[in-house]
């Protein structure tokens, strides 16, 4: 099942079911108003939406309309939790190596995760607005899941069962604010502005055989200003699968329905696959040439993040956003 | 106006207006179902609740009932953001001094804040459950605010205008998990389990002259296992006022309605006022005697956090919770 939240002027938008080929949609009205309502009562509501999804895919939904990603909010426009991992150890190693730091062996056993802000998410085509270009605007192409309730102390295997939906994310980072912020010791804060999400969220079964072992075995495409910069495989090199990330989160607390858990920047050891954030390009340049060359994003830049299925069709639709300055000059 | 959220089996509970003296309450049904709904449309809904509050205080509300803090969820049972500061620099200095670290001069200008989890808050009388006593269970008595929408780049003065409600919080920390977690560089994560909140949230006008310059000029009482351990003044020594904390948060992103922003552990330079978390007691012991003596909380321990107004009456009601082990043996 594929789901989207359409803009209607409200904070939570209106839930819609979207056809598998992303061409048509149908409001979920009468079943659930919002994604939050669905997640709060998943087992009751989702079967009804699955029925509507089957009808829509069969071309028989009476009030279907053309699906337009520009009308989308984030599938979950605001969430009670956004916990992002850094599950591709290759990314961590590259960034650390570029600044001359070893990667501790413990990083193979204990995932890096940070708590993000979740009050203000961006839709897939919303501009990302910043007050200062000099903050070092970077994109991060990621795969994320939305969970149901997961009990405290859950095993990674049990945590996998708590996954309700998958999406793509652009976990925007302000790279030039990070060093001073992390030096304070309390983690990311100002350096992590609003995150953007893909037009649709999919249930895991939509991925077929590509969803295996808590990982998505597909490539994640990143186009920066129209140029392909990354086509990294999100599957085999994900050091910690989503069940492990959720279990890490649930070690000391309950994880409640509607929590979003992210993979961190998708990264491959084979550099020919490119990169899913500019920081990684700069790390590779530093390692190869002694200094970074690629500059961070400028006002007016665009970033497109998409994942194609085995059939070549877009699974989640594309995040395709523009970086905007403090006064909208577009 | 004083507001509470009463348990009704749902995730968001039911909004109620509570009398100034905390003796009676009245459901807000017909005006707003939940605290979230109120915060989403504050300017429309709050005047109607103020009318009900006046009627309730006058003893003329027809369906008033006795107010029972044991029936309370957190006033906002789950939130889209929980951003906690460490605004009492004395606390930071003590903890750092105990481990032989200086406090950088920049800490006077740039507040320490971390992003907390906000999917699972505890009510004022809910037991706080932990899987392992050895994690070093500590309470932290704090003052917190709930905001409306605050634009990106707001000044501290403008941010102050965004404050809708005040509460008390017990920002539980797992002290023995913190050193390894902060060493990883991504901030608190497993070391910050569910936070608990006071029975009621108050509009700033309820504090009268005690609400001044973005600070609450009242003492915060902490009783651990019935013994008074802290009576710190929350006012003059708050290095960064709430407007400054919110502006810090809003530097790179919009802050959306229903965000909770915390003061961090309330702390005074005069040690005779006691302490608002065990870590600070242990820091003082280390500085005075070379080693910490006070142990962290045990299963079965209780913590009571309350603030009295100038009239000697409880402003927010008391957080009064028990620390529980993995299997409830109470």
Boltz contact constraints between the chains, C-beta under 6 A:
constraints:
  - contact:
      token1: [A, 11]
      token2: [B, 40]
      max_distance: 6.0
  - contact:
      token1: [A, 40]
      token2: [B, 11]
      max_distance: 6.0
  - contact:
      token1: [A, 78]
      token2: [B, 80]
      max_distance: 6.0
  - contact:
      token1: [A, 80]
      token2: [B, 78]
      max_distance: 6.0
  - contact:
      token1: [A, 80]
      token2: [B, 118]
      max_distance: 6.0
  - contact:
      token1: [A, 80]
      token2: [B, 119]
      max_distance: 6.0
  - contact:
      token1: [A, 81]
      token2: [B, 117]
      max_distance: 6.0
  - contact:
      token1: [A, 81]
      token2: [B, 119]
      max_distance: 6.0
  - contact:
      token1: [A, 112]
      token2: [B, 184]
      max_distance: 6.0
  - contact:
      token1: [A, 112]
      token2: [B, 186]
      max_distance: 6.0
  - contact:
      token1: [A, 113]
      token2: [B, 189]
      max_distance: 6.0
  - contact:
      token1: [A, 114]
      token2: [B, 186]
      max_distance: 6.0
  - contact:
      token1: [A, 114]
      token2: [B, 187]
      max_distance: 6.0
  - contact:
      token1: [A, 115]
      token2: [B, 115]
      max_distance: 6.0
  - contact:
      token1: [A, 115]
      token2: [B, 117]
      max_distance: 6.0
  - contact:
      token1: [A, 117]
      token2: [B, 81]
      max_distance: 6.0
  - contact:
      token1: [A, 117]
      token2: [B, 115]
      max_distance: 6.0
  - contact:
      token1: [A, 118]
      token2: [B, 80]
      max_distance: 6.0
  - contact:
      token1: [A, 119]
      token2: [B, 80]
      max_distance: 6.0
  - contact:
      token1: [A, 119]
      token2: [B, 81]
      max_distance: 6.0
  - contact:
      token1: [A, 119]
      token2: [B, 256]
      max_distance: 6.0
  - contact:
      token1: [A, 119]
      token2: [B, 259]
      max_distance: 6.0
  - contact:
      token1: [A, 120]
      token2: [B, 254]
      max_distance: 6.0
  - contact:
      token1: [A, 120]
      token2: [B, 256]
      max_distance: 6.0
  - contact:
      token1: [A, 131]
      token2: [B, 153]
      max_distance: 6.0
  - contact:
      token1: [A, 153]
      token2: [B, 131]
      max_distance: 6.0
  - contact:
      token1: [A, 182]
      token2: [B, 185]
      max_distance: 6.0
  - contact:
      token1: [A, 184]
      token2: [B, 112]
      max_distance: 6.0
  - contact:
      token1: [A, 185]
      token2: [B, 182]
      max_distance: 6.0
  - contact:
      token1: [A, 186]
      token2: [B, 112]
      max_distance: 6.0
  - contact:
      token1: [A, 186]
      token2: [B, 114]
      max_distance: 6.0
  - contact:
      token1: [A, 186]
      token2: [B, 187]
      max_distance: 6.0
  - contact:
      token1: [A, 187]
      token2: [B, 114]
      max_distance: 6.0
  - contact:
      token1: [A, 187]
      token2: [B, 186]
      max_distance: 6.0
  - contact:
      token1: [A, 187]
      token2: [B, 187]
      max_distance: 6.0
  - contact:
      token1: [A, 189]
      token2: [B, 113]
      max_distance: 6.0
  - contact:
      token1: [A, 190]
      token2: [B, 251]
      max_distance: 6.0
  - contact:
      token1: [A, 190]
      token2: [B, 252]
      max_distance: 6.0
  - contact:
      token1: [A, 193]
      token2: [B, 252]
      max_distance: 6.0
  - contact:
      token1: [A, 193]
      token2: [B, 253]
      max_distance: 6.0
  - contact:
      token1: [A, 194]
      token2: [B, 253]
      max_distance: 6.0
  - contact:
      token1: [A, 251]
      token2: [B, 190]
      max_distance: 6.0
  - contact:
      token1: [A, 252]
      token2: [B, 190]
      max_distance: 6.0
  - contact:
      token1: [A, 252]
      token2: [B, 193]
      max_distance: 6.0
  - contact:
      token1: [A, 253]
      token2: [B, 193]
      max_distance: 6.0
  - contact:
      token1: [A, 253]
      token2: [B, 194]
      max_distance: 6.0
  - contact:
      token1: [A, 254]
      token2: [B, 120]
      max_distance: 6.0
  - contact:
      token1: [A, 256]
      token2: [B, 119]
      max_distance: 6.0
  - contact:
      token1: [A, 256]
      token2: [B, 120]
      max_distance: 6.0
  - contact:
      token1: [A, 259]
      token2: [B, 119]
      max_distance: 6.0
